[in-house]
């Protein structure tokens, strides 16, 4: 019987110490390049695209849909804000979509470009020193022949809401200037990663499982990082992780991982590797750029060597209202939004329509579930014309409530503070 694995925090702390003293193997990148990346990560820099509006309607005669390099699906401007190689969902576009985010409204986080992969030619190779035998290969049909599991889960970029470090807290961070739309919830269906690992012959001495994507290699600041990959502890890999091939009842679209991607419930988006092509099972600890220089917390509130690699997502709330939206004075409105937590199901949501002077409970429209978000609504009768600030804060079943201020880190990860949503009350037309 497999020995009991340490907790997530203990595991990540162990890996960090092993990495610091050179005891963890750098998977596919020279250690000197990792140290260069680590040095760059500890310094805050300007946000990418901070000046871009959250949503601006196209002028007459201009193209109706912007494009992003390497994204396949259409990106209508009323639904998406393009941020470099990424596309952020405008939260107001989710108002009538139900619990699940349709694929055509799901945000896109690409490190390079979306690859076009033929499922019939695709192969998944499972290999490494943590197996009891040689490498094992699975075809798409063989993966689909395994027992299927479906899970409703959100996927969220670790940098979601990053821009609010600058706009709300006046703190400099680096990275893509996401607002709140780098998140989506879908019904994912696929094979358990644990079933695949056991069929491949995972051994008792395996400690890390490292999935790797089939998108192009990443080059950052002149450092060749290789293909996107990030190790999982064996305990997590054998728990609730899926090798998903369907999204909301249909085959995965190209931008969302076709033919197969990882779904790691409640963990930061980088763990949910898209376009998986191989999985290394290792009997020695592994590190990659995505759990050393990237996806760790650096700054005054953290040790000089940085925090442990990020695992679980944090707690957030968002209104399904466009920034700067106008509301007529004296006319009843129904405000809607969504809240989610990587730590536990959301327990309550409170809203304020006067900038935080008074708070009241919102009505939850879904049964709170682990790994998913909950929709909510609240009535509001706007008062006198002028600017107004809407606030929403969630509390999850661990008792954690969104704070007024997020702890700063140089790369702007895991912003969890209450977001100020500025709107305008206008005179009611007669």
C-alpha positions in Angstrom: 0.0 0.0 0.0 1.3 3.5 -0.9 2.7 5.5 2.0 0.7 8.5 3.0 1.8 11.6 1.1 2.4 14.9 2.9 -0.1 17.8 2.8 0.0 20.2 -0.1 1.8 22.9 2.0 4.3 20.4 3.4 5.0 18.9 -0.1 5.5 22.3 -1.6 7.8 23.4 1.2 9.8 20.3 0.8 10.2 20.9 -3.0 11.2 24.5 -2.4 14.0 23.4 0.0 15.1 20.6 -2.4 15.2 23.1 -5.2 17.2 25.6 -3.2 19.9 23.1 -2.4 20.0 21.6 -5.9 18.4 18.3 -4.9 15.4 18.5 -7.2 16.1 17.8 -10.9 15.4 20.6 -13.5 13.1 18.9 -16.0 14.1 20.1 -19.5 15.9 23.4 -18.6 19.4 24.3 -17.5 19.6 25.2 -13.8 21.5 28.4 -14.6 18.5 29.5 -16.7 16.2 28.7 -13.9 18.2 30.9 -11.6 18.1 33.8 -14.1 14.3 33.4 -14.3 14.1 33.3 -10.5 16.0 36.6 -10.2 13.7 38.3 -12.8 10.6 37.1 -11.0 11.5 38.8 -7.7 11.4 42.2 -9.2 8.1 44.0 -10.0 7.6 45.5 -13.4 4.9 47.2 -15.4 1.7 45.4 -16.3 1.2 44.3 -19.9 -1.7 46.1 -21.4 -2.8 48.0 -18.3 -4.0 50.9 -20.4 -6.3 48.7 -22.4 -10.0 49.3 -21.7 -12.0 46.5 -20.2 -14.5 46.9 -23.0 -14.8 49.5 -25.8 -17.5 49.2 -28.4 -16.1 49.3 -32.0 -16.6 52.5 -33.9 -18.7 52.4 -37.0 -17.0 50.9 -40.0 -14.3 49.1 -37.9 -14.0 45.3 -37.7 -16.5 43.8 -35.2 -14.0 41.3 -33.7 -10.4 41.8 -32.6 -8.0 39.0 -33.0 -5.2 37.6 -30.8 -2.1 35.9 -32.2 -2.7 32.2 -32.3 -6.3 32.0 -30.9 -8.6 30.0 -33.2 -12.1 31.0 -32.1 -13.8 34.4 -32.8 -13.3 37.1 -30.2 -16.2 39.5 -30.4 -15.4 42.7 -28.5 -18.6 42.6 -26.5 -17.5 39.2 -25.1 -13.6 39.4 -24.9 -10.8 41.8 -24.2 -7.7 40.8 -26.1 -4.5 40.9 -24.0 -1.5 39.9 -26.1 -1.8 36.1 -26.9 -4.7 35.9 -24.4 -8.4 36.7 -24.4 -10.2 37.8 -21.2 -14.0 37.2 -20.8 -15.9 40.4 -20.1 -17.9 39.5 -17.0 -21.1 41.3 -18.2 -21.2 38.8 -21.1 -21.9 36.0 -18.6 -25.1 37.4 -17.2 -27.4 35.1 -19.1 -25.2 32.1 -19.6 -26.2 29.9 -16.7 -23.8 28.1 -14.3 -21.5 26.8 -17.1 -19.4 29.1 -19.3 -20.0 28.3 -22.9 -16.9 27.5 -24.8 -17.3 30.5 -27.1 -17.2 32.7 -24.0 -14.5 30.9 -22.0 -11.3 32.9 -21.5 -8.1 31.8 -23.3 -4.7 31.7 -21.7 -2.0 30.9 -24.2 1.8 30.9 -23.6 2.3 30.7 -27.4 -0.3 29.8 -30.0 -3.1 27.3 -30.1 -1.9 24.1 -31.8 -4.1 22.2 -34.2 -3.9 18.5 -33.3 -5.5 15.6 -35.0 -7.1 13.4 -32.3 -6.7 10.2 -34.5 -2.9 10.8 -34.7 -2.5 12.0 -31.1 -0.7 9.8 -28.6 -0.1 10.1 -24.8 3.2 8.7 -23.6 3.6 7.9 -19.9 7.2 7.3 -19.0 9.8 7.8 -16.3 11.8 6.4 -13.4 8.6 6.3 -11.3 7.1 3.5 -13.4 7.7 -0.2 -12.7 8.3 -0.9 -16.4 8.9 0.8 -19.8 7.0 3.7 -21.3 3.3 3.1 -22.1 1.4 4.8 -24.9 -2.3 5.6 -25.1 -4.3 6.5 -28.2 -7.3 8.9 -28.1 -9.7 5.9 -28.5 -7.9 4.0 -25.8 -8.2 6.9 -23.4 -11.9 7.3 -24.1 -12.4 3.6 -23.5 -11.4 4.0 -19.9 -14.1 4.6 -17.3 -15.3 8.2 -17.8 -15.8 10.8 -15.0 -17.5 14.2 -15.3 -16.8 17.1 -13.0 -18.0 20.7 -12.9 -15.0 22.8 -12.1 -13.7 26.4 -12.6 -10.3 27.0 -14.3 -8.7 30.3 -13.3 -5.4 32.0 -14.2 -3.3 32.6 -11.1 -2.9 36.2 -12.2 -6.7 36.8 -12.5 -7.5 40.3 -11.1 -3.8 41.3 -11.2 -4.6 44.8 -12.5 -6.2 45.7 -9.2 -2.9 45.7 -7.4 -2.1 48.8 -9.5 -5.5 50.4 -9.9 -6.8 49.8 -6.3 -3.6 49.5 -4.2 -1.2 51.6 -6.2 1.4 48.7 -6.3 3.5 47.8 -9.2 3.4 44.2 -10.5 4.4 42.4 -13.7 2.3 40.3 -16.1 -0.9 40.4 -18.1 -3.3 43.1 -16.8 -6.3 40.8 -16.2 -9.3 42.2 -14.5 -11.7 39.5 -13.3 -12.4 37.6 -16.5 -9.6 35.1 -16.6 -11.9 32.4 -15.1 -14.6 30.1 -16.4 -16.6 27.1 -15.2 -17.3 24.1 -17.3 -18.5 20.5 -17.1 -15.4 18.5 -17.9 -15.5 14.8 -18.9 -12.6 12.5 -19.2 -10.5 9.7 -17.7 -9.1 9.8 -14.2 -5.4 10.5 -14.3 -5.1 7.9 -11.5 -6.5 5.2 -13.9 -3.9 6.1 -16.6 -1.0 6.1 -14.1 -2.0 2.7 -12.6 -2.4 1.1 -16.1 1.0 2.5 -16.9 2.5 0.9 -13.8 3.2 3.7 -11.3 5.6 2.5 -8.7 5.7 2.9 -4.9 8.7 5.1 -5.2 7.1 7.7 -7.5 7.1 11.2 -6.1 6.2 13.6 -8.9 4.0 13.5 -12.0 4.9 16.0 -14.7 2.5 16.5 -17.7 3.8 18.4 -20.7 1.8 20.3 -23.4 2.2 20.0 -27.1 2.1 23.8 -27.8 5.3 25.6 -29.0 8.3 26.1 -26.7 8.2 29.3 -24.6 11.0 31.9 -24.8 10.9 34.6 -22.1 13.5 37.4 -21.8 15.8 35.4 -24.0 15.5 32.3 -21.8 14.3 29.1 -23.6 11.8 27.6 -21.1 10.7 24.7 -23.2 7.1 23.4 -23.5 4.7 24.2 -20.7 5.0 21.7 -17.9 4.5 21.7 -14.2 4.9 18.8 -11.7 2.1 17.5 -9.5 2.6 15.6 -6.3 1.6 12.0 -6.6 -1.0 12.5 -3.9 -2.9 15.1 -6.1 -2.3 13.1 -9.3 -4.0 10.1 -7.8 -6.8 12.1 -6.3 -9.3 14.1 -8.4 -7.3 15.1 -11.6 -8.9 14.4 -15.0 -7.5 13.9 -18.4 -10.4 15.6 -20.0 -11.5 15.3 -23.6 -14.9 16.9 -23.4 -16.1 20.4 -22.3 -19.8 21.0 -21.7 -20.8 17.8 -23.5 -18.7 18.3 -26.6 -15.1 17.5 -27.7 -12.6 20.1 -26.4 -12.3 23.1 -28.7 -8.7 23.8 -30.0 -8.2 26.8 -27.7 -9.2 24.8 -24.6 -6.9 21.8 -25.1 -8.1 19.6 -27.9 -7.7 16.7 -27.9 -6.9 16.2 -24.2 -6.0 18.5 -21.3 -5.6 18.2 -17.5 -8.3 19.4 -15.1 -6.9 19.9 -11.6 -9.9 21.0 -9.5 -9.4 24.2 -7.4 -5.7 24.6 -8.4 -4.2 27.5 -10.2 -4.7 27.5 -14.0 -1.2 26.6 -14.9 -1.6 23.2 -13.3 -4.4 22.5 -15.9 -2.0 21.7 -18.8 -3.6 21.9 -22.2 -2.8 19.7 -25.2 -1.1 17.1 -23.1 1.3 14.9 -25.0 3.4 13.1 -22.4 3.5 12.6 -18.7 6.7 11.9 -16.8 6.4 9.9 -13.6 9.5 10.4 -11.5 11.1 8.7 -8.6 13.0 11.9 -7.9 11.7 15.4 -7.2 11.2 17.6 -10.3 11.1 21.3 -10.9 10.3 23.4 -14.0 10.1 27.1 -14.8 6.4 27.0 -13.8 7.0 26.1 -10.2 10.3 27.9 -9.5 10.6 31.4 -11.0 7.0 31.5 -12.1 3.9 30.8 -10.0 5.5 31.6 -6.7 5.1 34.7 -4.5 7.9 37.2 -4.2 7.9 40.5 -2.3 8.2 42.1 1.1 5.7 39.8 2.7 7.5 36.6 1.6 10.9 34.9 2.3 13.8 36.1 0.1 13.7 32.8 -1.8 9.9 33.2 -2.4 6.9 31.3 -1.3 6.2 27.6 -2.0 4.8 27.0 -5.5 1.2 28.0 -5.9 -1.5 25.3 -5.6 -5.0 26.2 -4.6 -6.8 29.2 -6.0 -8.0 32.0 -3.7 -11.4 33.6 -3.1 -13.0 36.1 -5.5 -16.3 37.8 -6.4 -17.4 39.6 -9.6 -20.4 41.6 -10.8 -21.9 40.7 -14.2 -22.0 44.4 -14.9 -19.8 46.3 -17.4 -17.4 48.8 -15.9 -18.9 52.3 -16.0 -22.4 51.0 -16.7 -25.3 53.5 -16.2 -28.4 52.9 -14.0 -31.5 55.1 -13.9 -32.1 56.7 -10.5 -35.1 55.4 -8.6 -35.6 52.3 -10.8 -35.3 48.9 -9.2 -32.4 46.8 -10.5 -31.3 43.2 -10.0 -27.6 43.0 -9.7 -26.0 39.6 -10.5 -22.6 38.2 -10.1 -20.5 35.1 -9.2 -18.2 34.1 -6.4 -15.7 31.2 -6.1 -13.0 29.8 -3.9 -10.3 27.2 -4.3 -10.4 26.4 -0.6 -14.0 25.4 0.0 -17.5 26.0 -1.3 -18.7 29.6 -1.0 -21.0 30.0 2.1 -22.3 33.5 1.8 -22.0 36.6 -0.4 -22.6 40.2 0.7 -23.0 43.2 -1.5 -22.7 47.0 -0.9 -24.1 49.6 -3.2 -22.7 52.6 -1.3 -19.0 51.9 -1.4 -18.9 49.8 1.7 -20.9 51.8 4.3 -23.6 49.1 4.5 -23.6 45.4 3.5 -26.4 43.0 3.0 -26.7 39.3 2.0 -27.1 38.4 -1.7 -29.3 35.6 -2.7 -27.4 32.5 -3.8 -28.8 31.0 -7.0 -26.9 27.7 -7.0 -26.1 25.1 -4.4 -22.5 25.8 -3.4 -20.1 23.1 -4.5 -16.4 22.5 -4.1 -14.4 23.6 -7.1 -17.2 25.5 -8.7 -18.6 29.0 -8.5 -22.0 30.2 -7.2 -24.2 32.7 -8.9 -26.0 35.3 -6.8 -28.3 38.3 -7.1 -29.3 41.4 -5.1 -31.9 44.1 -5.5 -30.8 47.7 -5.8 -32.8 51.0 -6.2 -30.2 53.6 -7.2 -30.4 56.9 -5.4 -29.3 60.3 -6.6 -27.5 60.7 -9.9 -23.7 60.5 -9.8 -20.9 58.0 -9.4 -21.5 54.8 -7.4 -19.3 52.0 -6.2 -20.6 48.4 -6.1 -18.8 45.9 -3.8 -19.2 42.2 -3.4 -17.4 39.9 -0.9 -17.7 36.2 -0.4 -17.0 34.0 2.6 -16.3 30.3 2.1 -17.0 27.3 4.4 -13.5 27.6 5.9 -14.7 30.9 7.3 -12.3 32.9 5.1 -13.8 36.3 3.8 -12.4 38.4 1.1 -10.2 41.2 2.7 -10.2 44.9 1.9 -6.5 44.7 0.7 -4.6 41.9 -0.9 -1.0 41.1 0.2 1.3 42.4 -2.6 3.6 40.1 -4.6 5.8 41.2 -7.5 4.1 39.0 -10.1 0.6 40.0 -9.1 -0.8 36.5 -8.3 -3.8 35.5 -6.2 -5.4 38.9 -5.8 -8.3 38.2 -3.4 -9.4 41.7 -2.1 -12.9 43.1 -2.6 -13.0 44.8 -6.0 -14.4 48.3 -6.4 -16.9 48.2 -9.3 -17.5 51.8 -10.5 -20.8 52.6 -12.2 -22.9 55.7 -12.7 -26.5 56.6 -11.6 -28.2 58.8 -14.2 -31.4 60.8 -14.2 -34.4 58.8 -15.0 -36.0 59.7 -18.3 -39.7 60.6 -18.1 
